[in-house]
Amino acid sequence: MKGVAEVDDLRQRTESSLRRYVDLAQRLGLKADYRMSIGTEAVAEAERLCLAVAREFPNAIFFAGKLVFERESLFQRVLHNETAYQLQRRLQFAGLNSMVLPVRVLDEAKAAAAPAAA
């Protein structure tokens, strides 16, 4: 981030995306709301947010995504390897249910060459 304007832009884009997900869930007949936070330490900020949500919704289950790259570089391995598991460990020690789900990231060259599904 290079300045306050970029942080404000990130906040606005994130809130806009979250409102769209909430709107979709509500149209599907589900109760939905969102919470968000921006901080410098992702795991600590996510933990703080999850603990606040758990106080409001005692039976909450938390889901985190782990990026699984089809072709992983060392850079990706270092940056994306343990965040979801660190959060899961912290939440479990706090007595909260949490799950880590894989999020597949396909190789760009293969994805571009693949025919579109009809």
Secondary structure, 3 states (H helix, E strand, C coil): CCCHHHHHHHHHHHHHHHHHHHHHHHHCCCCCCCCCCCCCCHHHHHHHHHHHHHHHCCCCEEEEEEEEECCCCHHHHHHHCCHHHHHHHHHHHCCCEEEEEEEEECCHHHHHHCCCCC
